[in-house]
Amino acid sequence: MSVRTEPRSIRILIITVAVAFFALFLVLPLVCVFQNAFSKGLTFYVKTLQHPDALAAMRMTVITALVAVPLNLVFGVAASWLIAKFDFKGKDILLSLIDLPLSVSPVISGLVFILLFGAQGLLGEWLGDRNIQIVFAPPGIILATIFVTFPMVARELIPVMKAQGNEEEEAALTLGASGWRTFWLVTIPNIRWGILYGIILCNARAMGEFGAVSVVSGHIRGLTNTLPLHVEILYNEYQFAAAFAAASVLALLAIVTLVAKTAVEGMMRREH
Amino acid sequence: MSRRFVEPSILPGFSLTFGFTVFYLSLIVLIPLSMLFFKTASLSPREFWEILTATRTLAAYRLSFGTAFASAGINAVFGVIIAWALVRYSFPGKRIIDALVDFPLALPTAVAGIALTELYAPNGSVGRYLALAGIKGAFTPLGITIALTFVGLPFVVRTVEPVLEELDPQLEEAAASLGASRWYTIKKVIFPVIAPAVLTGFTLAFARAVGEYGSVIFIAGNMPMKTEIAPLLIMTKLEQYDYAGATTIAIGMLLISFFFLAAANFFQWQLSRKYGKV
């Protein structure tokens, strides 16, 4: 027996505790979602998901992600270029400011947009005069989602770009390539898996965000409901099977996210 | 250290990326967040203090920070056990478990919330057995702790795992060859190395749990003074159009969180002083 391991009985105990904790906290909730989703049969399940409110909620969720993810992707690439390639004063402060949205409660993330754009808010009167509605309307949902997913691409890309170093870009520039050409032909191919990884994580959070979106949505059915909010409404109306049916779509999304994430991690490992 | 703002580099794009990063950061994050301070500035210090120290606010703070602390503690213990099992042992299903660790980060919180409520309610498949033991799961602080434990699970595992992986095997072999028992080696050699990572994971799980909303509101029961978490109290104030009240409670939450993070940093610093930088 190696000196680096424990007696067999202890090993089995630790594995059992780890697996039991897992089963109780992770596997059981997942099983619970699908079990309840299909508790009234497949026809009911399909009918629930084809309900106009459910379809509208899914559309809102997809639109939100389609706006939030590309914006945060562009930001993530710019910020990681800045932080990984250059040394400048105040870099640490900038980094902590970028991470700030992750340490703010989702409810507070929604609250700040109400304070800014709500009827009583700073810009409320100005917007009201022009008949522009931001909170309790789709723009508010999208803004709150951008806020909560703000650092998610940048956080994944910064370490990847740092690990890559500057040598390849410097070589390209010395050989006469323009800055943009270097960026597209040298940097982007090097960080492509990191970009994909960031998109996957950012998208999962964008589609699943609940607290921040709940604050700014106003819960208007068929208009400002995202899929997570739709789940809440159904659940609070005691339509449990329907709530779980809608939830199962989100759970499926989470599973697809994990599979894609694991696959990309494998790709990244193979390249190094 | 030069006096220049930016170190010279032949790479282009500093002004462009710096300008865009600061612009987007201000627009999306800094300006909206600064509204919290603008709003509280409209209150007199006395009004501010009265909202902050109202019994209902204090009860919500106590509950939020207490359950967040408990769940982060549970995760610190089980996170180390899970990380240890994943790094050191091989067993069937290990790769699936490893991929599933991040599940709480991928699963929308509302989904986790209704699933955990269903499981831990008095007639649920786990709650039923808890009820037999006389324990109420859902709709009590215990239920809130369960939901927060779910949400915070990945943090300790993911911070401890890489440290365990990179631990030099020679350290343990040396300890063993000098006659240390296995337990003594774990206590005196391995634990000091992973302690900073455990603390980091604990802090991350705690910070996430304090602000958590979606997974908690279903299982909490939301009784004022008893099972009403601080984010829910903010929500309630908002629904009553009491924006100043909501903002004050939010500021209080941020300040207390900041205090806890500073305390965690202090402990981190003490750990590194006691055991040396690792």
Interface residues (C-beta under 8 A of the other chain):
Chain A: V3 R4 T5 E6 P7 R11 I14 I15 V17 A18 V19 F21 F22 L24 F25 L26 V27 L28 P29 L30 C32 V33 N36 F75 A78 A79 W81 L82 K85 F86 D87 F88 K89 L94 L97 I98 L100 P101 S103 V104 S105 P106 V107 I108 L111 V112 F113 I114 L115 L116 G118 Q120 G121 L122 L143 I146 F147 F150 N166 E169 E170 L173 T174 G179 F183 L201 A204 M207 G208 E209 F210 G211 S214 V215 L227 P228 L229 V231 E232 Y235 F240 A243 F244 A247 L250 A251 L253 A254 I255 T257 L258 V259 K261 T262
Chain B: F5 V6 E7 S9 I10 L11 P12 G13 F14 L16 T17 F18 F20 T21 V22 Y24 L25 I28 V29 L30 I31 P32 L33 M35 L36 F38 K39 F78 I81 I82 W84 A85 L86 R88 Y89 F91 G93 I97 A99 L100 D102 F103 P104 L105 A106 L107 P108 T109 A110 V111 A112 I114 A115 L116 E118 L119 S125 V126 T149 F150 L153 P169 E172 E173 A176 S177 R182 A207 V210 G211 E212 Y213 G214 F218 A230 P231 L232 I234 M235 L238 Y241 Y243 A246 T247 A250 M253 L254 S257 L261
